[in-house]
C-alpha cells in the first residue's frame, strides 16, 4: 500500500504535505532550492499522483516515501536538540508533524 499526498501548501519557509491517512508534516524549503526560488504561482502548479508530487514548470519530482524518510531521519538526528521558550522545552530543529492553524488555507493545492 502506498501513502498518497492529498494536499500541498506553502509558506515562506516550509512546504506542508498532507497525506491520505490524515498525517501532515512540514519540511524546510531550504531542502528544495528550486521550490524555494520558485514563484507562488509555480509552487501552486503541483500535480499530485499516488506516488508523489510533480512540478512540470520547475522540472521537480518528489516522492512521498522519500519525503517521509527525510522527515523521519531528520527527526531522529535532531530529537535531542531542544531549547527553552519560557517554561516549555521545544525542539529546535524537528520537522513539524502537523500544520499549525496559522498555516491552514494559504497557498494550497488540493487533490480533486
Secondary structure, DSSP 8 states (H G I E B T S, - for coil): ----EEEEEE-SSEEEEEETTS-EEEEEGGG-HHHHHS-HHHHH--EE-SSEEEETTTTEEEEHHHHHHHHHHHHHHHTT-EEEETTEEEESS--BSS--GGGTTSSEEE--
